[in-house]
Amino acid sequence: MKLASSQSEFSPWPHRLAVLLVCVTFPLIWVGGLVTTYDAGMAVPDWPTTYGYNLFLYPWQTWILGPWDLLIEHGHRLLGALTGMIALAFTAAVLRFDQRKWMRWAAFAAVVLVIFQGLLGGARVLLDARTLAMIHGCVGPLFFAFAACLAVTTSNWWRRGSASENWPTKARFAGLTVIVASLAYWQLILGAQVRHMPVMATPMDFRMAVIFHLVMAVTLLVFVSLLVRKTIRLKPGPAVRQPVLLLGLIMLFQIGLGVGTWVVKYGWPLLGDSYAMSAQYLVVNESLLQSFITTLHVATGSLILAIAAVVCLRCLRLQSLAAPASIVFIGLMSQTRWEVAR
């Protein structure tokens, strides 16, 4: 294959590998969520080896047929290693087929981020530190969203298709998408604090973490609703309209999962146990229902962040905003009150 010498020439390989990176990272987040749900982070006490074996040479019979905690922890490590290899392949494809300098830096950033995430996971095992586990749980969704953005920037749409998109709106729309993506990540951080509460934390500490998590959930829901309403009214092209509407549906689903997560972990909230069916419900720790709903709630939060990041990036592309997203966010925060008022 020939190196692209202009934007009219396009190789599909960077985009294919970026999409593959996204498809592998999402199951990685799922399995990582299961590791936290089952508190299996120390199922393998050494790193980077697994009970003294090379990561890839650990006997599969012991892994597949062994304890559940070992299965998901070692599986998490293998998926992480696969993600790193795909990130390296993606970077090689970008260096070979993409002449955009900033795209090459983005590819290198993906490799650095996945290595950093792996080191965080290893340090969490070696030091047995819950704080590192929380940071590890926050970096994973960030990498997933970044991988989704790489899939956008390496696509044919980014190079040529964006010119045909209908974009009748103003800069405030792009600014609103930046706010939604930022709030989605802050919500993930608050959720990680709830899942990784220190052993010495008091009931008041947990209560305050849950309250902040709920307040941020309501705030995010409000801004996603504003974004959906503006999308319906302004009718942008499908590259923006479709993921925004999907984001709205998934956000409603996530609210329901949040309620379900509380029920399967702590029982029905006040007045919820006044009904016969709910009064008979018994919380079973580490049950299949509890593990599935809790982990699905975590994975859906990462999916919301990734979709919000994709929408934001496509809007910035269509809006031809040259400034970094952080600068756009600061500059458009002053317009948020006007948006809410409308």
CORMOSUL-V128452 format. One record per backbone hydrogen bond with DSSP energy under -1.0 kcal/mol. CO is the residue of the C=O (numbers start at 1). NH is the residue of the N-H. E is the energy in kcal/mol with one decimal. If there is no record, write none. Layout:
BEGIN
co = {CO	CO}
nh = {NH	NH}
e = {E	E}
END
This chain:
BEGIN
co = {6	12	13	14	15	16	17	18	19	20	21	22	24	25	26	27	28	29	30	31	32	33	34	35	36	40	50	53	54	59	60	61	67	68	69	70	71	72	73	74	75	76	77	78	79	80	81	82	83	84	85	86	87	88	89	90	91	92	93	94	100	101	102	103	104	105	106	107	108	109	110	111	112	113	114	115	116	117	118	119	120	121	122	123	129	130	131	132	133	135	136	138	139	140	141	142	143	144	145	146	147	148	149	150	152	155	156	156	157	160	161	162	166	170	171	172	173	174	175	176	177	178	179	180	181	182	183	184	185	186	187	188	189	190	191	192	198	202	203	204	205	206	207	208	209	210	211	212	213	214	215	216	217	218	219	220	221	222	223	224	225	226	227	228	229	230	231	237	237	238	240	241	242	243	244	245	246	247	248	249	250	251	252	253	254	255	256	257	258	259	260	261	262	263	269	271	275	276	278	284	287	288	289	290	291	292	293	294	295	296	297	298	299	300	301	302	303	304	305	306	307	308	309	310	311	312	313	314	315	316	324	325	326	327	328	332	333	335	336	337	338}
nh = {9	16	17	18	19	20	21	22	23	24	25	26	28	29	30	31	32	33	34	35	36	37	38	40	39	43	53	50	57	63	64	65	71	72	73	74	75	76	77	78	79	80	81	82	83	84	85	86	87	88	89	90	91	92	93	94	95	96	97	98	104	105	106	107	108	109	110	111	112	113	114	115	116	117	118	119	120	121	122	123	124	125	126	127	133	134	135	136	137	139	140	142	143	144	145	146	147	148	149	150	151	152	153	154	155	159	160	161	162	163	164	165	237	173	175	176	177	178	179	180	181	182	183	184	185	186	187	188	189	190	191	192	193	194	195	196	201	206	207	208	209	210	211	212	213	214	215	216	217	218	219	220	221	222	223	224	225	226	227	228	229	230	231	232	233	234	235	240	241	242	244	245	246	247	248	249	250	251	252	253	254	255	256	257	258	259	260	261	262	263	264	265	266	267	272	274	279	280	281	287	291	292	293	294	295	296	297	298	299	300	301	302	303	304	305	306	307	308	309	310	311	312	313	314	315	316	317	318	319	321	328	329	330	331	332	335	336	339	340	341	342}
e = {-1.2	-2.6	-2.5	-2.0	-2.6	-2.3	-2.2	-2.0	-2.5	-1.8	-2.1	-1.8	-1.5	-2.0	-2.0	-2.8	-2.5	-2.4	-2.0	-2.3	-1.8	-2.7	-2.6	-3.1	-1.0	-1.9	-1.8	-2.3	-1.4	-1.7	-3.4	-1.9	-2.1	-2.3	-2.1	-2.5	-2.0	-2.0	-1.7	-2.4	-2.5	-2.1	-2.3	-2.4	-2.4	-2.1	-2.1	-2.3	-2.3	-2.0	-2.3	-2.7	-2.2	-2.3	-2.2	-2.4	-2.5	-1.7	-2.7	-2.4	-1.6	-2.0	-1.9	-2.0	-2.3	-2.3	-1.8	-1.7	-2.6	-2.6	-2.2	-2.2	-2.6	-2.2	-1.9	-2.5	-2.2	-2.1	-2.3	-2.8	-2.3	-1.4	-2.7	-2.6	-1.3	-2.1	-2.2	-2.8	-2.0	-2.1	-1.6	-1.0	-2.5	-2.2	-2.5	-2.2	-2.7	-2.0	-2.0	-2.0	-1.9	-1.3	-2.6	-1.4	-1.2	-1.1	-2.9	-1.4	-2.6	-1.1	-1.4	-1.2	-2.3	-1.4	-2.3	-2.0	-1.7	-1.6	-1.9	-2.3	-2.3	-2.2	-2.8	-2.3	-1.6	-2.2	-2.4	-1.5	-2.1	-2.2	-2.3	-2.3	-1.7	-1.7	-2.0	-1.8	-1.7	-1.9	-2.5	-2.6	-2.1	-2.3	-2.3	-2.5	-2.0	-2.4	-2.7	-2.4	-1.8	-2.3	-2.3	-2.8	-2.3	-2.2	-2.1	-2.6	-2.2	-2.1	-2.2	-2.6	-2.6	-2.5	-2.1	-2.5	-2.0	-2.7	-2.2	-1.6	-3.0	-1.6	-1.8	-2.3	-2.2	-2.4	-2.1	-1.9	-2.6	-2.2	-1.7	-2.1	-2.5	-1.8	-1.8	-2.1	-2.3	-1.9	-2.4	-2.8	-1.9	-2.1	-2.6	-1.3	-3.1	-1.7	-2.0	-1.2	-2.6	-1.2	-1.1	-1.6	-2.6	-2.5	-2.3	-2.2	-2.2	-2.4	-2.2	-1.8	-2.7	-2.5	-1.5	-1.5	-1.9	-2.4	-1.9	-2.3	-2.5	-2.6	-2.4	-2.2	-2.7	-2.5	-2.6	-2.5	-2.4	-2.5	-2.0	-2.5	-2.7	-2.2	-2.1	-2.5	-2.0	-2.5	-2.0	-1.3	-1.3	-1.7	-2.6	-2.3	-1.6}
END
